Amino acid sequence: MDKKKFFQKISVAAITGYENLVVWADLLDRINVFPVADGDTGMNLRVSLAPLRECTAGLEFTMDHLAASGRGNSGNIAVAFFLEFVSPSGNGLAVRVKQGRDQAWKAIANPCEGTMLVVFDALCSLLDEENEAELDFSMIRGHLQKAVFDTEQQLPELAGAGVVDSGALGMFCFFDGFFQAFTGQETGITPVMALFGDSLCVNSSYQPPATDEYCVEARLVTKGQKGGLFSRVANLGNSVVVVPDESGAKVHLHTRNPEQLRKKLALLGDVKDWSDEAMEQAMMDSGASKKFQEKHVRIMSDAAGSIPLELARENGIILLDSYILASDQGKPESLFSPEHLYALMKDGVRVRTAQASSHERHLHYQAATQQYENVLYLCTGSFFTGNFLVSRAWQQAHDTDGRFTVLDTGAASGRLAVIALLTARFAEEGAAIEAVSRYAEKLSHQVEEYVFIQELKFLVAGGRVSRAKGFFGDLLNMKPVISPGFDGVQKMGVVRNREAQIDFACRKIECHISEGSDLFVLLQYTDNKEWLVETVKPQIRRWVQHAEILLVPLSLTSGVHMGPGTWSIAFASCRETAC
């Protein structure tokens, strides 16, 4: 096979592998025990390896983005491997695996078995240049499955929790998808639940140790002076991973004193792209997450609704991501920083949204029905996306057990969030799938939402408003009020300033005052959170004193199209729906 065709084959298989990894990310987070039980392995791998979705744009293009994308312990180790695995060199698959394995081991200050490293080792022992043309997918799956199973006994933390290593499982999922595509011996979604069984549920007696450390990510620019860099960084903290790049190195580590660490790193070079986050003990499967596992109905919805990932997890909602594309890079919507997004938009950077592939969406539906008794997918309105048609076609073709129910909510952003959140709460009471579906359908016709646009130029850039209307609207300081519904976006009015926006919202909510504590209100912000907290929310509270009011970021899908300064209010009466 010539070099170009071989690269193409690797590119397509890498995209398939990434999509197969993504659908199990929540499970990886649930069983994340080592090195710290902070429940983020799946999230970190999704972000770190997202550039692999760009493989068909060229491996050199992918490499540049991959080198900068590492996040967390697992994500940075994986990046060290994949920088070699998808290198634009002319090496065959076996050589790529060996080079990737070697770099992953070298990147870790204290490498040990029982982690994703064992999957890389297992691949090395399985592949050689002589058998690349005759790979047997079922043999590869069995070999890697055993390597993952062994991790449970290789680390005391995993043995105590009764689970396999989440990073190792993540790499298993990737390579299961990768080799299905690479060999052409496709069997569909990886049957993770059947393959690993009880090793995917944390023991009820397990108590992860508390931690007071911070997770630090930084890029160290050394101006060509790299000698001894690894050894000098290795002693500065715990869980140290150093991935060299052209300018220096990407550094990940855990420390109790981020400020002191930054000063020490500054002695080694220029510190760029610094971030430090306090690590918190994750909610283990023996706690609230087990409650969601046992629910009769699990709610699935789109991240295009204004439900941040943390709120979705608190309510047991499975989120399906679209992707935010900015500066030629794509990240899952639920893991893209709103602050970063709006800063880019203000700087004039072109930002777009993109749907996950139909294949990725199909894998999500299959993974959900593997794990839960019944799944109700509350999808974005069919006027806005093709999600309903894609999911309904999959349901009709594959849902032979009747475990997957699809509802076109006619909603987006806040309306979709309110429908999903209230339906998840209703489902938590143990109602049957038919009752939960009826509840959600009633809500879809009752929830109201009003979106207040600050500047028309972002709608103009997206082609949703003509340039002439945008120019004259901004010139006259006219701010439209819109509402997304079954028939698309409806213009509800025009106001001139922020005070008039608040007044408009209060008048719309006025007729629901009598519903008191049964009213659920969702306020959504873009880059104006402080103003909503200090000004908008108190005024809304005066009108509905006993209502539940939540403050969340506006869906980034909506934010991309509507721009900074936009905010929204969505609300519904829980009492009316339950009747």
NULUMSE-477732 format. One line per field, with one value per residue (C-alpha): x, y, z; residue in one letter. Coordinates in nm, 2 decimals, always signed. Layout:
% residues N
east: (X:...)
north: (Y:...)
up: (Z:...)
aa: (A:...)
This chain:
% residues 579
east: (+0.00:+0.14:+0.22:-0.08:-0.33:-0.18:-0.21:-0.57:-0.64:-0.49:-0.68:-1.02:-0.95:-0.83:-1.16:-1.36:-1.15:-1.20:-1.58:-1.58:-1.39:-1.62:-1.94:-1.79:-1.65:-1.91:-1.83:-1.46:-1.53:-1.74:-1.46:-1.17:-0.98:-0.61:-0.40:-0.66:-1.04:-1.14:-1.38:-1.23:-1.05:-1.32:-1.34:-0.97:-0.94:-1.22:-1.05:-0.70:-0.77:-1.03:-0.77:-0.79:-1.12:-0.92:-0.71:-0.85:-0.74:-0.38:-0.16:+0.07:-0.23:-0.35:-0.01:+0.01:-0.32:-0.26:+0.07:-0.12:-0.43:-0.32:-0.53:-0.50:-0.28:-0.45:-0.48:-0.12:+0.01:-0.23:-0.10:+0.26:+0.16:-0.05:+0.21:+0.41:+0.12:-0.02:+0.31:+0.34:+0.65:+0.65:+0.66:+0.42:+0.17:+0.39:+0.67:+0.43:+0.29:+0.64:+0.75:+0.43:+0.46:+0.82:+0.73:+0.44:+0.66:+0.93:+0.68:+0.59:+0.81:+0.70:+0.55:+0.38:+0.18:-0.19:-0.25:-0.31:+0.06:-0.03:-0.25:+0.03:+0.26:+0.00:-0.02:+0.36:+0.36:+0.08:+0.20:+0.50:+0.58:+0.53:+0.17:+0.03:-0.15:-0.32:-0.45:-0.73:-0.96:-1.12:-0.77:-0.67:-0.99:-0.92:-0.56:-0.64:-0.93:-0.70:-0.46:-0.73:-0.87:-0.52:-0.50:-0.75:-0.49:-0.18:-0.27:-0.39:-0.62:-0.80:-0.82:-0.97:-1.23:-1.30:-1.26:-1.03:-0.82:-1.03:-0.74:-0.66:-1.03:-1.03:-0.75:-0.92:-1.23:-1.02:-0.83:-1.14:-1.30:-0.96:-0.89:-1.25:-1.21:-0.84:-0.91:-1.25:-1.38:-1.64:-1.87:-2.04:-2.01:-1.78:-1.98:-1.81:-2.07:-2.06:-1.68:-1.59:-1.91:-1.87:-1.53:-1.71:-1.88:-1.69:-1.73:-1.98:-1.73:-1.46:-1.37:-1.12:-0.86:-0.91:-0.67:-0.57:-0.36:-0.41:-0.39:-0.15:-0.12:+0.14:+0.36:+0.73:+0.92:+1.29:+1.43:+1.62:+1.77:+1.61:+1.90:+1.80:+1.45:+1.26:+1.46:+1.43:+1.05:+1.00:+1.08:+0.84:+0.52:+0.32:+0.17:+0.42:+0.39:+0.63:+0.56:+0.84:+0.75:+0.94:+0.96:+1.01:+0.75:+0.39:+0.39:+0.12:+0.16:-0.02:+0.09:-0.03:+0.13:+0.06:+0.22:+0.55:+0.55:+0.51:+0.81:+1.02:+0.91:+0.99:+1.35:+1.35:+1.19:+0.89:+0.57:+0.28:-0.09:-0.09:-0.39:-0.44:-0.76:-0.83:-0.89:-1.21:-1.30:-1.54:-1.89:-1.83:-2.07:-2.17:-2.33:-2.57:-2.45:-2.57:-2.91:-2.92:-2.80:-3.10:-3.36:-3.63:-3.58:-3.26:-3.28:-3.06:-3.05:-2.83:-2.56:-2.73:-2.96:-2.83:-2.73:-2.37:-2.20:-2.19:-2.57:-2.64:-2.45:-2.63:-2.96:-2.85:-2.88:-2.67:-2.55:-2.47:-2.22:-2.19:-1.85:-1.73:-1.48:-1.25:-0.91:-0.94:-0.97:-1.27:-1.37:-1.69:-1.94:-1.98:-1.60:-1.54:-1.47:-1.74:-1.49:-1.25:-1.53:-1.66:-1.31:-1.23:-1.56:-1.48:-1.14:-1.31:-1.20:-1.43:-1.62:-1.86:-2.05:-2.06:-2.27:-2.12:-2.11:-2.41:-2.18:-2.09:-2.45:-2.54:-2.27:-2.42:-2.76:-2.62:-2.40:-2.70:-2.92:-2.64:-2.63:-2.99:-3.33:-3.50:-3.36:-3.57:-3.39:-3.52:-3.36:-3.32:-3.62:-3.61:-3.63:-3.28:-3.09:-3.13:-3.09:-3.45:-3.44:-3.11:-3.21:-3.56:-3.41:-3.17:-3.45:-3.66:-3.37:-3.20:-3.41:-3.57:-3.63:-3.81:-3.57:-3.50:-3.77:-3.72:-3.91:-3.88:-3.90:-3.92:-3.68:-3.32:-3.11:-3.31:-3.64:-3.46:-3.28:-3.60:-3.77:-3.48:-3.42:-3.78:-3.83:-3.52:-3.66:-4.00:-3.82:-3.63:-3.96:-3.97:-4.24:-4.27:-4.13:-4.48:-4.56:-4.22:-4.27:-4.61:-4.47:-4.19:-4.43:-4.66:-4.36:-4.24:-4.56:-4.56:-4.21:-4.16:-3.82:-3.72:-3.37:-3.23:-2.98:-2.72:-2.56:-2.69:-2.35:-2.31:-2.64:-2.53:-2.20:-2.40:-2.63:-2.94:-2.99:-2.92:-2.62:-2.85:-3.08:-2.79:-2.62:-2.94:-3.04:-2.71:-2.70:-3.04:-2.95:-3.24:-3.21:-3.44:-3.62:-3.66:-3.81:-3.71:-4.00:-4.14:-4.16:-3.82:-3.71:-3.99:-3.93:-4.12:-4.03:-3.77:-3.62:-3.36:-3.15:-3.09:-3.34:-3.61:-3.49:-3.55:-3.89:-3.99:-3.89:-4.08:-4.39:-4.38:-4.33:-4.60:-4.89:-4.72:-4.68:-4.97:-4.79:-4.54:-4.30:-4.41:-4.25:-3.91:-3.69:-3.37:-3.16:-2.87:-2.57:-2.29:-2.01:-2.24:-2.28:-2.20:-2.48:-2.74:-2.64:-2.64:-2.92:-3.14:-3.19:-3.29:-3.55:-3.69:-3.69:-3.91:-4.18:-4.17:-4.05:-4.08:-3.99:-3.68:-3.43:-3.12:-2.84:-2.64:-2.43:-2.63:-2.58:-2.26:-2.43:-2.67:-2.39:-2.19:-2.49:-2.61:-2.29:-2.15:-2.40:-2.69:-2.89:-3.21:-3.49:-3.69:-3.96:-4.24:-4.49:-4.42:-4.77:-4.95:-4.74:-4.79:-5.17)
north: (+0.00:+0.34:+0.60:+0.83:+0.54:+0.42:+0.76:+0.78:+0.44:+0.55:+0.88:+0.72:+0.45:+0.72:+0.91:+0.59:+0.51:+0.86:+0.83:+0.49:+0.64:+0.94:+0.74:+0.57:+0.89:+0.91:+0.55:+0.63:+0.92:+0.70:+0.44:+0.69:+0.59:+0.62:+0.83:+1.05:+0.97:+1.30:+1.16:+1.33:+1.06:+1.05:+1.43:+1.47:+1.20:+1.36:+1.70:+1.58:+1.35:+1.57:+1.68:+1.32:+1.41:+1.64:+1.36:+1.37:+1.74:+1.61:+1.44:+1.74:+1.96:+1.72:+1.69:+2.07:+2.07:+1.74:+1.87:+2.15:+1.97:+1.75:+1.78:+1.58:+1.29:+1.05:+1.30:+1.40:+1.04:+0.96:+1.27:+1.15:+0.82:+0.95:+1.21:+0.92:+0.70:+0.95:+1.09:+1.18:+0.95:+0.66:+0.39:+0.10:+0.04:-0.18:+0.07:+0.36:+0.16:+0.09:+0.45:+0.57:+0.33:+0.43:+0.80:+0.74:+0.56:+0.83:+1.11:+0.99:+1.07:+0.76:+0.51:+0.20:-0.10:-0.10:+0.21:+0.28:+0.19:-0.18:-0.14:+0.02:-0.27:-0.53:-0.37:-0.39:-0.76:-0.83:-0.64:-0.68:-0.57:-0.92:-0.96:-0.61:-0.72:-1.01:-0.86:-1.05:-0.81:-1.06:-1.17:-0.80:-0.74:-1.05:-0.96:-0.60:-0.71:-0.93:-0.64:-0.41:-0.68:-0.73:-0.37:-0.44:-0.65:-0.45:-0.14:-0.16:+0.14:-0.04:-0.37:-0.18:-0.02:-0.34:-0.17:-0.17:+0.13:+0.40:+0.52:+0.16:+0.11:+0.43:+0.32:-0.02:+0.16:+0.37:+0.07:-0.14:+0.11:+0.18:-0.18:-0.25:+0.03:-0.05:-0.42:-0.38:-0.64:-0.42:-0.57:-0.24:-0.07:-0.22:-0.43:-0.28:-0.38:-0.75:-0.76:-0.61:-0.67:-0.61:-0.45:-0.14:-0.07:+0.08:-0.13:+0.03:+0.01:+0.20:+0.54:+0.73:+0.93:+1.30:+1.53:+1.90:+1.91:+2.12:+1.99:+2.21:+2.24:+2.46:+2.50:+2.56:+2.75:+2.68:+2.85:+2.54:+2.46:+2.12:+1.93:+1.79:+1.95:+1.63:+1.55:+1.90:+1.90:+1.55:+1.64:+1.94:+1.75:+1.43:+1.26:+1.44:+1.41:+1.60:+1.59:+1.76:+1.99:+2.21:+2.51:+2.32:+2.09:+2.06:+2.00:+1.83:+1.77:+1.78:+2.01:+2.16:+2.50:+2.63:+2.97:+2.82:+2.57:+2.85:+3.03:+2.72:+2.65:+3.01:+2.94:+2.67:+2.88:+3.10:+2.97:+2.99:+2.87:+2.82:+2.67:+2.53:+2.37:+2.23:+1.86:+1.73:+1.38:+1.25:+1.11:+0.74:+0.49:+0.38:+0.71:+0.92:+0.80:+0.44:+0.59:+0.70:+0.36:+0.20:+0.44:+0.30:+0.58:+0.76:+1.10:+1.18:+1.53:+1.75:+1.99:+2.24:+2.28:+2.52:+2.24:+2.25:+1.91:+1.93:+2.01:+1.72:+1.48:+1.60:+1.51:+1.19:+1.34:+1.20:+1.48:+1.44:+1.70:+1.91:+2.05:+2.41:+2.50:+2.79:+2.88:+2.56:+2.34:+2.16:+2.07:+1.91:+2.18:+2.08:+2.10:+2.43:+2.72:+2.99:+3.26:+3.15:+3.13:+3.48:+3.63:+3.48:+3.61:+3.96:+3.94:+3.86:+3.50:+3.29:+3.04:+2.77:+2.47:+2.12:+1.82:+1.49:+1.24:+1.01:+0.73:+0.89:+0.96:+0.60:+0.48:+0.70:+0.55:+0.19:+0.26:+0.41:+0.11:-0.12:+0.05:+0.15:-0.02:+0.26:+0.58:+0.88:+1.10:+1.46:+1.60:+1.95:+2.06:+1.92:+2.27:+2.34:+2.01:+1.67:+1.49:+1.37:+1.22:+1.05:+0.91:+0.80:+0.62:+0.44:+0.35:+0.20:+0.00:-0.12:-0.08:-0.43:-0.43:-0.10:+0.06:+0.38:+0.65:+0.97:+1.30:+1.60:+1.87:+2.16:+2.33:+2.46:+2.64:+2.72:+2.56:+2.23:+2.26:+2.32:+2.02:+1.79:+1.90:+1.88:+1.55:+1.40:+1.50:+1.34:+1.02:+1.00:+0.93:+0.59:+0.65:+0.42:+0.52:+0.60:+0.84:+1.01:+1.05:+1.21:+1.45:+1.56:+1.61:+1.83:+2.03:+2.08:+2.28:+2.47:+2.60:+2.96:+3.12:+3.47:+3.54:+3.89:+3.98:+4.25:+4.29:+4.19:+4.15:+3.79:+3.69:+3.87:+3.68:+3.36:+3.46:+3.47:+3.85:+4.05:+4.29:+4.59:+4.50:+4.43:+4.76:+4.97:+4.77:+4.83:+5.19:+5.25:+5.04:+4.81:+4.48:+4.20:+3.95:+3.61:+3.27:+2.93:+2.69:+2.41:+2.64:+2.79:+3.12:+3.37:+3.75:+3.85:+4.22:+4.48:+4.68:+4.96:+4.88:+4.64:+4.79:+4.74:+4.38:+4.31:+4.48:+4.27:+3.95:+4.06:+4.13:+3.78:+3.61:+3.82:+3.59:+3.30:+3.48:+3.28:+2.96:+3.06:+2.78:+2.56:+2.79:+2.69:+2.97:+2.93:+3.24:+3.20:+3.42:+3.46:+3.69:+3.89:+3.66:+3.93:+4.15:+3.87:+3.79:+4.14:+4.30:+4.06:+3.78:+4.01:+4.18:+3.85:+3.73:+4.02:+3.91:+3.54:+3.53:+3.16:+3.02:+2.81:+3.01:+2.86:+3.05:+2.87:+2.95:+2.99:+2.69:+2.75:+2.65:+2.94:+3.16:+3.11:+3.23:+3.51:+3.64:+3.80:+4.01:+3.78:+3.64:+3.44:+3.34:+3.02:+2.90:+2.66:+2.56:+2.21:+2.19:+2.23:+1.97:+1.71:+1.74)
up: (+0.00:-0.09:+0.17:+0.09:+0.11:+0.43:+0.59:+0.48:+0.63:+0.96:+0.95:+0.90:+1.16:+1.42:+1.38:+1.43:+1.74:+1.88:+1.83:+2.01:+2.30:+2.33:+2.39:+2.69:+2.85:+3.12:+3.23:+3.23:+3.47:+3.70:+3.75:+3.76:+4.08:+3.99:+4.04:+4.19:+4.22:+4.06:+3.80:+3.49:+3.28:+3.02:+2.99:+2.97:+2.69:+2.50:+2.49:+2.45:+2.16:+1.99:+1.72:+1.59:+1.44:+1.21:+1.07:+0.72:+0.70:+0.71:+0.97:+1.00:+1.07:+1.34:+1.50:+1.56:+1.75:+1.93:+2.08:+2.25:+2.35:+2.64:+2.96:+3.28:+3.36:+3.12:+2.84:+2.84:+2.85:+2.56:+2.36:+2.41:+2.25:+1.96:+1.86:+1.75:+1.64:+1.39:+1.29:+0.92:+0.90:+0.66:+0.93:+0.94:+1.22:+1.44:+1.44:+1.52:+1.82:+1.95:+1.91:+2.08:+2.36:+2.43:+2.43:+2.67:+2.92:+2.89:+2.95:+3.30:+3.60:+3.78:+3.53:+3.65:+3.53:+3.58:+3.37:+3.00:+2.95:+2.97:+2.66:+2.47:+2.58:+2.48:+2.13:+2.10:+2.19:+1.94:+1.63:+1.41:+1.07:+0.93:+1.02:+0.96:+0.64:+0.82:+1.14:+1.32:+1.49:+1.73:+1.85:+1.90:+2.11:+2.33:+2.38:+2.48:+2.70:+2.90:+2.95:+3.08:+3.31:+3.46:+3.57:+3.85:+4.03:+3.93:+4.14:+4.50:+4.44:+4.17:+4.36:+4.66:+4.43:+4.24:+3.89:+3.60:+3.52:+3.34:+3.13:+3.01:+2.94:+2.74:+2.52:+2.48:+2.35:+2.11:+1.97:+1.95:+1.72:+1.54:+1.45:+1.34:+1.08:+1.00:+0.94:+0.78:+1.03:+1.19:+1.46:+1.57:+1.91:+2.16:+2.41:+2.71:+2.97:+2.85:+2.82:+3.16:+3.38:+3.75:+3.70:+3.59:+3.92:+4.22:+4.54:+4.78:+5.06:+4.87:+5.00:+4.79:+4.99:+5.01:+4.83:+4.87:+4.56:+4.24:+3.89:+3.69:+3.31:+3.15:+2.85:+2.92:+2.65:+2.69:+2.38:+2.27:+2.61:+2.68:+2.83:+3.17:+3.15:+3.23:+3.54:+3.68:+3.63:+3.76:+4.12:+4.14:+4.21:+4.18:+3.87:+3.66:+3.28:+3.04:+2.67:+2.47:+2.18:+1.94:+2.18:+2.50:+2.67:+2.78:+3.16:+3.38:+3.75:+4.08:+4.36:+4.69:+4.61:+4.26:+4.31:+4.44:+4.15:+3.89:+4.03:+4.01:+3.65:+3.56:+3.64:+3.37:+3.09:+3.00:+3.14:+2.90:+2.90:+3.27:+3.45:+3.80:+3.93:+4.27:+4.25:+4.42:+4.51:+4.25:+4.33:+4.32:+4.18:+4.53:+4.58:+4.38:+4.04:+4.14:+4.19:+3.82:+3.71:+3.87:+3.74:+3.52:+3.27:+3.19:+3.01:+2.72:+2.56:+2.35:+2.48:+2.25:+2.54:+2.82:+3.05:+3.17:+3.22:+3.60:+3.61:+3.37:+3.59:+3.90:+3.74:+3.56:+3.21:+2.93:+2.71:+2.34:+2.22:+1.91:+1.84:+1.86:+1.58:+1.65:+1.51:+1.30:+1.61:+1.73:+2.09:+2.24:+2.32:+2.68:+2.74:+2.56:+2.79:+2.75:+2.85:+2.58:+2.32:+2.37:+2.39:+2.05:+1.91:+2.04:+1.87:+1.54:+1.52:+1.31:+1.52:+1.39:+1.52:+1.38:+1.44:+1.56:+1.28:+1.24:+1.33:+1.66:+1.74:+1.66:+1.90:+2.17:+2.13:+2.14:+2.45:+2.64:+2.57:+2.68:+3.02:+3.10:+3.10:+2.92:+2.75:+2.66:+2.41:+2.43:+2.12:+1.98:+1.77:+1.42:+1.27:+1.41:+1.36:+1.20:+1.54:+1.55:+1.21:+1.27:+1.61:+1.49:+1.19:+1.42:+1.66:+1.39:+1.25:+1.57:+1.88:+1.87:+2.25:+2.26:+2.51:+2.32:+2.29:+2.09:+2.14:+1.91:+2.17:+1.92:+2.15:+2.18:+2.44:+2.76:+2.65:+2.59:+2.92:+3.12:+2.95:+3.02:+3.38:+3.49:+3.30:+3.47:+3.81:+3.72:+3.60:+3.93:+4.11:+3.93:+3.67:+3.37:+3.03:+2.90:+3.18:+3.16:+2.78:+2.83:+3.09:+2.86:+2.56:+2.77:+2.88:+2.53:+2.46:+2.78:+2.84:+2.73:+2.64:+2.55:+2.42:+2.43:+2.16:+2.24:+1.89:+1.55:+1.39:+1.50:+1.35:+1.04:+1.03:+1.05:+0.77:+1.00:+0.95:+0.63:+0.65:+0.59:+0.88:+1.10:+1.03:+1.08:+1.38:+1.56:+1.44:+1.60:+1.90:+1.84:+2.03:+1.91:+2.14:+1.99:+2.10:+1.95:+1.90:+1.68:+1.38:+1.42:+1.57:+1.62:+1.67:+1.98:+2.00:+1.99:+2.28:+2.30:+2.61:+2.89:+3.12:+2.86:+2.82:+3.19:+3.18:+2.88:+3.07:+3.38:+3.19:+3.02:+3.36:+3.53:+3.43:+3.62:+3.95:+4.10:+4.04:+4.32:+4.42:+4.13:+3.88:+3.75:+3.59:+3.40:+3.34:+3.09:+3.04:+2.78:+2.89:+3.12:+3.42:+3.68:+3.54:+3.55:+3.91:+4.04:+3.84:+3.64:+3.89:+4.18:+3.97:+3.85:+4.21:+4.31:+4.06:+4.15:+4.51:+4.57:+4.23:+4.18:+3.97:+3.82:+3.65:+3.38:+3.07:+2.75:+2.52:+2.33:+2.01:+2.06:+2.18:+1.86:+1.65:+1.89:+2.03:+2.35:+2.54:+2.47:+2.76:+2.80:+3.03:+3.01:+3.25:+3.31:+3.58:+3.72:+3.86:+3.53:+3.36:+3.63:+3.61)
aa: (M:D:K:K:K:F:F:Q:K:I:S:V:A:A:I:T:G:Y:E:N:L:V:V:W:A:D:L:L:D:R:I:N:V:F:P:V:A:D:G:D:T:G:M:N:L:R:V:S:L:A:P:L:R:E:C:T:A:G:L:E:F:T:M:D:H:L:A:A:S:G:R:G:N:S:G:N:I:A:V:A:F:F:L:E:F:V:S:P:S:G:N:G:L:A:V:R:V:K:Q:G:R:D:Q:A:W:K:A:I:A:N:P:C:E:G:T:M:L:V:V:F:D:A:L:C:S:L:L:D:E:E:N:E:A:E:L:D:F:S:M:I:R:G:H:L:Q:K:A:V:F:D:T:E:Q:Q:L:P:E:L:A:G:A:G:V:V:D:S:G:A:L:G:M:F:C:F:F:D:G:F:F:Q:A:F:T:G:Q:E:T:G:I:T:P:V:M:A:L:F:G:D:S:L:C:V:N:S:S:Y:Q:P:P:A:T:D:E:Y:C:V:E:A:R:L:V:T:K:G:Q:K:G:G:L:F:S:R:V:A:N:L:G:N:S:V:V:V:V:P:D:E:S:G:A:K:V:H:L:H:T:R:N:P:E:Q:L:R:K:K:L:A:L:L:G:D:V:K:D:W:S:D:E:A:M:E:Q:A:M:M:D:S:G:A:S:K:K:F:Q:E:K:H:V:R:I:M:S:D:A:A:G:S:I:P:L:E:L:A:R:E:N:G:I:I:L:L:D:S:Y:I:L:A:S:D:Q:G:K:P:E:S:L:F:S:P:E:H:L:Y:A:L:M:K:D:G:V:R:V:R:T:A:Q:A:S:S:H:E:R:H:L:H:Y:Q:A:A:T:Q:Q:Y:E:N:V:L:Y:L:C:T:G:S:F:F:T:G:N:F:L:V:S:R:A:W:Q:Q:A:H:D:T:D:G:R:F:T:V:L:D:T:G:A:A:S:G:R:L:A:V:I:A:L:L:T:A:R:F:A:E:E:G:A:A:I:E:A:V:S:R:Y:A:E:K:L:S:H:Q:V:E:E:Y:V:F:I:Q:E:L:K:F:L:V:A:G:G:R:V:S:R:A:K:G:F:F:G:D:L:L:N:M:K:P:V:I:S:P:G:F:D:G:V:Q:K:M:G:V:V:R:N:R:E:A:Q:I:D:F:A:C:R:K:I:E:C:H:I:S:E:G:S:D:L:F:V:L:L:Q:Y:T:D:N:K:E:W:L:V:E:T:V:K:P:Q:I:R:R:W:V:Q:H:A:E:I:L:L:V:P:L:S:L:T:S:G:V:H:M:G:P:G:T:W:S:I:A:F:A:S:C:R:E:T:A:C)
